[in-house]
């Protein structure tokens, strides 16, 4: 960390249960040269990767559907969220991670992935940097039913949807996940389907 206008004073662990929630006290140098002491909380869950599988010939995409507690407590009636396949990097690099997650969650074993960019999705409170990928899929790449890993308590439904129908689900509010919306727009703008 090399920003000379930031001086970290103290980091306190508030929670280290699921992931780590830190309270960080720091000095910030303002434009007029004066210093201000601030305190913020940062949730560290590691970095992640996400992918949209698309079939150009059939004009379809593979999405997942699963229960997401934070959306439920924020008014999502049943807590179910339609989204692109995603996972945390752990010790893997982003490409290896997304290949592994794709097979575990969707049942498709893919080899060629294309990284399109990296983005912070909630930089005001979460440290996670997400690596975004797309990949073509075909029926012969299906090696299992997917659904995630039981030991990770994943209960994932795999959805194969017509791309235009899925894209309309953004407008109707059936798809509300940011990373999914971004990847769907990328596919549309690039003319991949």
Backbone bond lengths (Angstrom), bond angles and torsions (degrees), N, CA, C in turn:
res aa  C-N    CA-C-N  psi(-1)  N-CA   C-N-CA  omega(-1)  CA-C   N-CA-C  phi
1 X - - - 1.439 - - 1.522 108.10 -
2 X 1.315 115.73 124.49 1.460 117.93 -171.15 1.527 114.60 -128.78
3 X 1.309 119.48 12.52 1.446 121.19 179.01 1.530 108.75 -74.59
4 X 1.353 117.00 113.42 1.470 121.25 -176.21 1.524 112.32 -73.81
5 X 1.332 117.25 -6.39 1.455 121.08 178.75 1.529 111.91 -95.40
6 X 1.325 116.14 5.35 1.462 122.21 178.68 1.525 108.57 -126.73
7 X 1.315 116.62 129.37 1.467 121.87 174.34 1.522 107.98 -128.69
8 X 1.324 116.54 110.31 1.467 121.23 177.95 1.523 108.28 -71.69
9 X 1.326 116.64 125.01 1.458 121.48 179.86 1.527 112.19 -96.48
10 X 1.338 115.31 -42.10 1.464 118.36 -173.86 1.524 109.17 -158.39
11 X 1.337 116.50 142.61 1.458 122.60 172.80 1.521 108.00 -125.79
12 X 1.338 115.37 123.20 1.463 121.31 179.42 1.525 108.45 -115.98
13 X 1.317 117.06 133.72 1.458 121.32 175.41 1.525 107.88 -82.80
14 X 1.336 116.10 117.60 1.468 121.05 178.30 1.524 111.37 -90.32
15 X 1.341 115.28 -32.08 1.459 120.32 179.08 1.523 108.68 -155.10
16 X 1.305 115.75 138.50 1.463 121.10 176.59 1.526 107.71 -136.31
17 X 1.327 115.28 48.00 1.450 121.61 -175.38 1.526 110.43 -93.98
18 X 1.321 117.10 -77.27 1.468 121.00 179.95 1.516 108.82 -80.67
19 X 1.324 115.65 -55.69 1.471 123.87 170.10 1.514 105.86 -132.40
20 X 1.328 119.23 -160.99 1.459 120.16 -174.64 1.527 111.35 -112.89
21 X 1.320 115.05 127.58 1.458 121.34 174.86 1.523 107.34 -109.25
22 X 1.338 116.18 116.13 1.457 122.18 -179.94 1.516 110.81 -108.91
23 X 1.329 115.98 145.59 1.462 122.40 168.53 1.521 105.47 -105.31
24 X 1.317 116.05 120.77 1.456 121.31 -175.54 1.524 109.12 -115.12
25 X 1.321 116.03 123.71 1.457 122.36 174.68 1.523 106.60 -102.40
26 X 1.337 115.39 129.45 1.460 119.39 -175.89 1.519 110.69 -147.47
27 X 1.336 114.91 157.73 1.457 121.57 173.55 1.512 107.66 -98.68
28 X 1.342 115.60 138.25 1.461 122.64 -178.81 1.530 108.16 -125.97
29 X 1.328 115.67 125.03 1.465 119.57 178.64 1.525 109.60 -85.94
30 X 1.332 115.65 121.34 1.462 121.65 -178.61 1.539 110.09 -80.92
31 X 1.320 115.72 170.94 1.472 121.85 -177.74 1.523 112.60 -58.72
32 X 1.332 117.87 -31.95 1.471 120.31 -179.52 1.525 112.39 -80.79
33 X 1.343 118.15 2.51 1.458 123.20 177.72 1.521 114.08 93.08
34 X 1.319 117.90 -13.22 1.462 120.03 179.58 1.530 110.06 -76.67
35 X 1.335 114.76 158.71 1.460 121.11 -178.43 1.524 109.84 -108.06
36 X 1.327 115.56 144.43 1.451 122.89 178.88 1.523 107.79 -130.65
37 X 1.326 116.99 135.36 1.461 120.88 176.63 1.524 108.59 -93.04
38 X 1.331 115.51 128.70 1.461 122.36 -178.36 1.522 109.17 -127.17
39 X 1.322 115.41 162.54 1.456 121.69 176.27 1.524 107.80 -137.33
40 X 1.323 116.95 130.18 1.466 122.24 179.89 1.521 108.78 -138.73
41 X 1.341 114.34 155.30 1.458 120.55 174.26 1.516 108.83 -102.84
42 X 1.317 116.41 138.49 1.465 121.87 179.23 1.526 108.48 -130.98
43 X 1.329 114.40 126.08 1.463 121.45 -179.73 1.526 107.64 -94.30
44 X 1.327 116.39 118.20 1.465 121.53 -177.75 1.518 109.60 -107.63
45 X 1.333 115.06 109.93 1.463 119.71 178.29 1.516 111.28 -118.88
46 X 1.324 116.75 11.09 1.458 121.25 -177.46 1.525 110.11 85.78
47 X 1.313 115.71 179.15 1.468 121.58 178.94 1.517 110.40 -94.24
48 X 1.323 116.43 161.12 1.454 120.14 -176.27 1.516 112.81 -136.40
49 X 1.312 114.21 176.99 1.464 121.53 177.82 1.521 108.19 -141.81
50 X 1.329 116.06 150.08 1.451 121.91 178.25 1.521 109.21 -141.24
51 X 1.334 116.19 154.71 1.462 120.14 -176.45 1.526 110.35 -146.10
52 X 1.316 114.84 143.42 1.463 120.76 170.47 1.518 107.34 -110.62
53 X 1.330 115.80 118.44 1.460 121.94 174.63 1.520 107.84 -87.89
54 X 1.332 116.09 131.66 1.459 119.71 179.34 1.521 110.11 -135.27
55 X 1.333 114.73 149.37 1.457 121.45 176.69 1.523 106.17 -118.00
56 X 1.327 115.13 108.63 1.458 121.11 -174.88 1.527 111.95 -64.96
57 X 1.335 116.15 -40.97 1.464 120.71 -177.55 1.533 112.02 -65.27
58 X 1.344 116.20 -47.18 1.466 120.77 -177.29 1.529 113.42 -88.40
59 X 1.342 115.53 -8.78 1.471 121.79 -178.70 1.530 111.74 57.96
60 X 1.341 114.41 48.35 1.458 120.89 -179.95 1.526 110.36 -125.93
61 X 1.325 114.80 163.35 1.463 122.26 175.50 1.522 108.84 -134.07
62 X 1.322 115.39 156.55 1.463 121.79 175.17 1.521 107.50 -107.14
63 X 1.336 114.95 122.94 1.460 121.73 175.67 1.525 108.08 -125.32
64 X 1.313 116.01 170.39 1.457 121.18 177.91 1.523 108.83 -122.27
65 X 1.332 114.75 161.92 1.456 120.44 176.71 1.517 107.19 -137.76
66 X 1.333 115.31 127.31 1.453 118.93 179.36 1.524 110.84 -154.07
67 X 1.329 115.16 164.18 1.457 121.43 178.85 1.520 109.21 -75.42
68 X 1.352 115.47 131.87 1.461 122.18 177.17 1.521 108.09 -127.06
69 X 1.336 115.59 103.97 1.460 121.79 -175.75 1.533 113.11 -53.15
70 X 1.330 120.69 -47.41 1.474 118.64 -179.20 1.528 113.24 -56.61
71 X 1.334 118.48 -34.75 1.462 119.40 178.34 1.526 110.14 -71.39
72 X 1.315 116.79 -34.93 1.464 121.40 179.78 1.531 110.94 -63.62
73 X 1.330 116.28 -46.95 1.466 119.42 -178.43 1.534 111.17 -72.67
74 X 1.330 117.51 -11.49 1.467 121.24 177.50 1.529 112.18 -105.59
75 X 1.333 117.28 20.96 1.450 120.06 170.75 1.512 117.01 103.99
76 X 1.336 119.70 -3.49 1.457 121.59 175.07 1.533 106.63 -72.47
77 X 1.317 117.09 107.09 1.470 123.54 -166.99 1.522 115.75 -44.81
78 X 1.332 117.41 -51.11 1.470 118.47 -178.49 1.530 112.53 -104.98
79 X 1.321 117.10 -2.63 1.464 121.17 178.28 1.515 114.58 76.17
80 X 1.329 117.50 -0.50 1.460 121.01 -179.68 1.528 109.54 -81.90
81 X 1.318 116.07 138.93 1.456 121.14 -178.30 1.523 108.95 -131.91
82 X 1.330 115.09 131.38 1.469 121.25 173.76 1.509 106.77 -90.36
83 X 1.337 115.70 127.96 1.464 119.31 -175.36 1.517 111.86 -154.99
84 X 1.312 114.28 169.32 1.458 120.36 174.43 1.526 108.85 -75.00
85 X 1.307 115.93 156.56 1.453 122.62 174.42 1.532 108.18 -59.66
86 X 1.333 116.66 137.58 1.464 120.18 -178.62 1.520 110.19 -156.41
87 X 1.317 115.21 163.07 1.454 119.83 177.23 1.504 111.80 -168.80
88 X 1.320 115.55 165.23 1.461 121.07 177.19 1.516 109.91 -83.44
89 X 1.334 116.11 148.54 1.461 120.61 -175.40 1.520 113.66 -69.93
90 X 1.309 118.10 -29.10 1.460 121.47 -172.33 1.523 107.84 53.19
91 X 1.326 118.26 -119.69 1.464 120.15 178.45 1.532 111.57 -103.79
92 X 1.336 117.09 -0.12 1.455 122.07 -178.73 1.521 110.94 -77.91
93 X 1.346 115.58 157.01 1.456 117.73 167.81 1.524 106.40 -78.31
94 X 1.317 116.55 166.62 1.463 120.63 -171.82 1.534 112.47 -60.62
95 X 1.325 118.08 -42.04 1.475 120.40 -178.45 1.526 111.75 -66.14
96 X 1.323 117.02 -45.16 1.466 119.87 178.24 1.518 110.78 -62.77
97 X 1.324 115.84 -41.40 1.465 120.72 179.46 1.520 110.88 -59.64
98 X 1.334 117.26 -48.59 1.455 118.70 -173.26 1.525 111.58 -71.18
99 X 1.329 118.42 -30.50 1.468 120.00 174.24 1.528 110.28 -64.00
100 X 1.334 116.03 -45.67 1.467 122.08 -179.73 1.532 110.62 -63.78
101 X 1.329 116.84 -47.74 1.470 121.12 179.78 1.529 111.26 -62.02
102 X 1.332 116.69 -39.36 1.463 120.61 179.90 1.518 110.56 -59.75
103 X 1.321 116.27 -45.62 1.468 119.47 -179.86 1.528 111.56 -67.01
104 X 1.344 116.98 -44.10 1.467 120.51 -179.41 1.523 111.81 -63.85
105 X 1.331 116.49 -45.35 1.464 120.33 -173.26 1.523 113.99 -84.47
106 X 1.334 117.38 -40.00 1.471 119.87 -173.33 1.517 113.53 -106.42
107 X 1.332 117.51 -20.02 1.455 120.64 -177.08 1.520 113.69 86.25
108 X 1.333 117.88 2.19 1.466 121.44 179.02 1.529 109.83 -98.62
109 X 1.339 115.25 129.87 1.466 121.38 177.12 1.526 106.66 -98.52
110 X 1.325 115.33 106.53 1.458 120.59 -177.53 1.526 109.81 -107.15
111 X 1.309 115.77 150.95 1.459 118.68 177.66 1.521 111.46 -112.73
112 X 1.323 117.12 -45.73 1.465 120.31 -178.22 1.513 110.52 -93.42
113 X 1.331 115.87 120.30 1.455 121.79 174.26 1.520 108.05 -124.12
114 X 1.310 115.89 150.50 1.465 120.63 178.12 1.520 108.63 -120.43
115 X 1.342 115.25 117.26 1.464 119.73 175.80 1.521 107.08 -77.36
116 X 1.345 116.23 131.09 1.461 118.13 -179.11 1.531 112.69 -108.44
117 X 1.313 118.92 -30.03 1.462 121.44 174.75 1.524 110.03 -178.05
118 X 1.330 115.71 179.08 1.457 123.87 175.09 1.527 106.87 -125.21
119 X 1.333 117.62 148.11 1.466 120.33 179.32 1.525 110.87 -153.99
120 X 1.334 114.88 145.68 1.453 121.42 168.01 1.518 106.13 -85.36
121 X 1.323 118.04 127.44 1.461 121.02 -175.36 1.538 113.29 -93.21
122 X 1.312 118.00 -26.34 1.466 121.27 178.88 1.530 108.67 -146.67
123 X 1.362 116.41 67.14 1.461 120.80 -170.28 1.526 115.41 -68.82
124 X 1.321 118.19 -10.09 1.453 120.00 177.58 1.515 113.76 -74.19
125 X 1.346 116.78 -18.87 1.463 117.82 -176.61 1.532 114.88 -147.65
126 X 1.332 118.15 -12.50 1.464 120.69 -175.99 1.531 109.16 -121.17
127 X 1.335 116.45 133.94 1.468 121.24 -177.59 1.525 113.33 -78.28
128 X 1.316 118.31 -14.67 1.464 123.62 -170.66 1.534 114.07 -58.39
129 X 1.333 115.28 129.55 1.461 123.86 170.02 1.525 106.00 -104.24
130 X 1.338 117.25 126.75 1.460 121.44 -176.75 1.527 109.66 -105.96
131 X 1.335 115.83 131.22 1.460 123.20 176.53 1.523 107.57 -95.44
132 X 1.319 117.50 124.70 1.465 123.38 -175.70 1.523 110.32 -101.64
133 X 1.341 115.78 132.22 1.459 122.63 -178.97 1.529 110.69 -131.67
134 X 1.327 115.57 158.01 1.461 122.99 166.81 1.522 106.84 -132.05
135 X 1.334 115.39 154.99 1.460 120.77 176.52 1.517 109.04 -157.55
136 X 1.322 115.64 144.94 1.458 120.02 173.75 1.520 108.79 -80.47
137 X 1.315 115.69 147.36 1.460 120.77 175.51 1.518 109.05 -131.02
138 X 1.322 114.28 155.69 1.464 121.67 173.40 1.525 107.59 -134.63
139 X 1.314 116.80 162.45 1.475 121.45 -178.24 1.530 112.24 -57.02
140 X 1.338 117.03 -35.01 1.466 119.06 -177.04 1.529 113.01 -71.00
141 X 1.306 118.47 -7.77 1.466 122.19 176.32 1.529 111.84 -84.76
142 X 1.318 117.09 -7.94 1.470 121.63 -178.46 1.529 108.89 -74.54
143 X 1.340 116.49 117.67 1.459 121.01 -177.83 1.531 113.02 -115.64
144 X 1.344 116.44 -12.52 1.470 120.46 178.06 1.532 108.72 -159.14
145 X 1.324 114.47 179.65 1.471 119.07 179.01 1.517 112.41 -80.48
146 X 1.350 117.27 -13.48 1.460 119.90 -177.06 1.512 110.42 72.12
147 X 1.321 116.87 -150.24 1.461 121.24 178.56 1.504 114.80 101.55
148 X 1.347 117.38 -4.92 1.458 120.61 179.64 1.511 112.77 89.58
149 X 1.326 114.44 -178.43 1.459 121.13 -177.11 1.523 110.92 -99.55
150 X 1.320 115.75 131.96 1.462 120.66 179.88 1.522 111.00 -61.68
151 X 1.349 117.48 -39.75 1.467 119.99 -178.46 1.528 112.38 -67.62
152 X 1.338 117.47 -17.51 1.461 121.32 174.74 1.526 111.05 -97.55
153 X 1.330 116.41 9.56 1.462 124.21 178.95 1.527 111.85 54.99
154 X 1.330 115.81 39.62 1.456 121.01 178.40 1.527 109.27 -92.95
155 X 1.297 116.17 132.25 1.459 123.30 176.32 1.525 106.39 -128.38
156 X 1.302 115.65 79.89 1.461 121.94 -170.44 1.521 110.88 -105.35
157 X 1.317 116.14 129.60 1.463 121.83 172.53 1.528 107.61 -92.02
158 X 1.317 116.33 136.99 1.470 121.60 177.76 1.524 108.11 -99.18
159 X 1.334 115.37 128.14 1.459 121.53 -178.77 1.522 110.23 -118.02
160 X 1.316 116.85 127.40 1.458 120.73 169.68 1.527 106.08 -106.82
161 X 1.322 116.05 116.14 1.460 120.88 -173.49 1.525 111.20 -123.81
162 X 1.308 115.30 147.56 1.453 121.26 169.35 1.527 107.05 -59.78
163 X 1.340 117.24 133.78 1.457 120.33 -174.70 1.526 111.75 -59.47
164 X 1.319 118.32 -45.92 1.464 120.58 -178.75 1.526 111.27 -62.13
165 X 1.333 116.78 -39.49 1.469 120.22 177.69 1.530 109.78 -64.17
166 X 1.334 116.28 -45.20 1.463 120.38 179.60 1.530 110.63 -62.58
167 X 1.323 116.33 -40.56 1.459 120.10 179.79 1.529 110.31 -63.88
168 X 1.331 117.52 -39.74 1.464 121.88 176.84 1.530 111.61 -65.04
169 X 1.330 117.09 -25.19 1.464 121.07 179.35 1.534 111.58 -68.59
170 X 1.318 117.18 -19.82 1.467 120.30 173.38 1.530 108.10 -67.99
171 X 1.316 115.97 -49.61 1.464 121.89 -179.46 1.533 111.79 -62.30
172 X 1.322 116.38 -39.09 1.471 119.74 -177.74 1.530 112.46 -77.79
173 X 1.325 117.88 -11.64 1.456 121.31 -179.54 1.516 114.31 90.01
174 X 1.336 117.52 2.43 1.468 120.05 177.93 1.523 111.35 -72.78
175 X 1.338 117.11 -27.18 1.466 122.28 173.64 1.520 106.54 -112.36
176 X 1.358 115.05 117.40 1.463 121.24 -177.96 1.524 112.51 -124.05
177 X 1.298 117.74 3.16 1.458 122.16 -176.80 1.530 109.80 -80.85
178 X 1.334 116.89 124.99 1.459 122.12 -175.96 1.514 114.46 -58.03
179 X 1.330 117.71 -47.21 1.466 119.64 -177.25 1.519 111.18 -64.88
180 X 1.327 117.08 -33.90 1.462 121.80 178.79 1.524 110.39 -68.63
181 X 1.312 116.31 -44.96 1.466 120.57 178.88 1.527 110.40 -60.63
182 X 1.323 116.82 -43.78 1.466 120.90 179.70 1.524 110.89 -61.47
183 X 1.332 117.46 -46.30 1.466 120.09 -178.59 1.524 111.88 -68.52
184 X 1.322 117.81 -37.93 1.471 120.38 177.26 1.528 109.89 -62.86
185 X 1.330 117.14 -42.41 1.463 120.44 178.72 1.520 111.13 -65.89
186 X 1.335 117.12 -36.92 1.456 120.75 177.35 1.527 110.39 -60.68
187 X 1.327 116.55 -48.57 1.470 121.30 -179.60 1.528 109.96 -59.58
188 X 1.315 116.55 -43.13 1.470 120.17 -179.44 1.526 110.58 -66.27
189 X 1.322 117.93 -48.64 1.464 121.95 -177.89 1.527 112.78 -63.91
190 X 1.324 116.48 -33.74 1.461 120.87 179.99 1.526 112.71 -83.83
191 X 1.323 116.92 -6.54 1.462 120.73 -179.75 1.510 112.88 66.82
192 X 1.340 117.65 31.79 1.466 120.80 -178.91 1.523 110.60 -73.30
193 X 1.331 116.92 -23.24 1.465 122.04 175.57 1.513 106.67 -127.41
